[in-house]
Amino acid sequence: MIDLVVCSVAEAEYADALCWYAERSVSAAERFDAEFDQAMQTIASDPERFPKYDDRHHYYLMRHFPYQIIYRQHQDHWVVIAVAHTARKPNYWSGR
């Protein structure tokens, strides 16, 4: 398993999404949280397995929620740079 670090901005995006779901349904928030945790474990097990967004970034599409996890390699570890909604502000994270 590799080191997978979540940058503070991506952590805030995750927290915002989790709060949004929690305001509507506790069970939806729990499912979102569980799927996110599973996604992080899956990415950490083999980060290059998932498609490339561009020449530097990979992405993982969450199966049951409209979010993608954008990440890239940085020296000897991988960094999650965005937890992005798939239908809002495309590529807003590209400057990170």
C-alpha positions as CSV (number, residue, x, y, z in Angstrom):
1,M,0.0,0.0,0.0
2,I,1.3,3.4,-0.9
3,D,1.1,6.7,1.0
4,L,-2.0,8.6,0.0
5,V,-2.3,12.1,1.4
6,V,-5.4,14.3,1.1
7,C,-4.6,18.0,0.7
8,S,-6.5,20.4,2.9
9,V,-8.7,21.7,0.1
10,A,-9.8,18.2,-0.9
11,E,-10.4,17.4,2.7
12,A,-12.7,20.5,2.9
13,E,-14.5,19.4,-0.3
14,Y,-15.1,15.9,1.2
15,A,-16.4,17.5,4.5
16,D,-18.7,19.8,2.6
17,A,-20.2,16.9,0.6
18,L,-20.6,14.8,3.7
19,C,-22.4,17.7,5.4
20,W,-24.7,18.2,2.4
21,Y,-25.7,14.5,2.5
22,A,-26.1,14.5,6.3
23,E,-28.5,17.5,6.2
24,R,-30.7,15.4,3.9
25,S,-30.3,11.9,5.2
26,V,-28.0,10.4,7.9
27,S,-28.0,7.1,6.0
28,A,-26.9,8.8,2.8
29,A,-24.1,10.5,4.6
30,E,-23.0,7.2,6.1
31,R,-23.0,5.5,2.7
32,F,-21.1,8.4,1.2
33,D,-18.5,8.2,4.0
34,A,-18.2,4.4,3.6
35,E,-17.8,4.6,-0.2
36,F,-15.2,7.4,0.2
37,D,-13.2,5.3,2.7
38,Q,-13.3,2.3,0.4
39,A,-12.3,4.5,-2.6
40,M,-9.3,5.7,-0.7
41,Q,-8.2,2.2,0.2
42,T,-8.7,1.1,-3.4
43,I,-6.7,4.0,-4.8
44,A,-3.9,3.4,-2.2
45,S,-3.7,-0.3,-3.2
46,D,-2.8,0.5,-6.9
47,P,-3.1,4.2,-7.8
48,E,-2.0,3.8,-11.4
49,R,-4.8,1.3,-12.1
50,F,-7.4,4.1,-12.6
51,P,-7.7,6.3,-15.7
52,K,-5.7,9.3,-16.3
53,Y,-7.5,12.6,-16.5
54,D,-4.5,14.3,-18.2
55,D,-0.8,13.7,-18.2
56,R,-0.4,14.3,-14.4
57,H,-3.7,13.4,-12.8
58,H,-5.7,10.2,-12.3
59,Y,-9.3,10.0,-11.2
60,Y,-11.6,7.6,-9.4
61,L,-15.3,7.8,-10.0
62,M,-17.4,7.0,-7.0
63,R,-20.0,4.4,-7.9
64,H,-23.1,5.6,-6.1
65,F,-22.5,9.3,-5.7
66,P,-21.7,12.0,-8.4
67,Y,-18.1,12.6,-7.2
68,Q,-14.7,11.9,-8.5
69,I,-11.5,11.8,-6.6
70,I,-8.7,13.5,-8.4
71,Y,-5.1,12.5,-7.4
72,R,-1.5,12.7,-8.6
73,Q,1.9,11.5,-7.7
74,H,4.2,13.8,-5.9
75,Q,7.7,12.6,-5.2
76,D,7.4,9.3,-3.2
77,H,3.7,9.6,-2.4
78,W,0.3,10.3,-4.0
79,V,-1.9,13.3,-3.2
80,V,-5.7,13.7,-3.5
81,I,-6.1,17.2,-4.8
82,A,-9.9,17.3,-5.3
83,V,-13.1,15.6,-4.3
84,A,-15.1,17.0,-7.2
85,H,-18.8,16.9,-8.1
86,T,-19.0,15.5,-11.6
87,A,-21.6,18.0,-12.8
88,R,-20.3,21.2,-11.3
89,K,-17.4,23.5,-12.4
90,P,-15.4,21.1,-14.6
91,N,-11.6,21.3,-14.1
92,Y,-11.9,24.0,-11.3
93,W,-9.1,22.0,-9.5
94,S,-6.7,22.0,-12.4
95,G,-4.5,24.8,-10.9
96,R,-3.7,22.8,-7.8
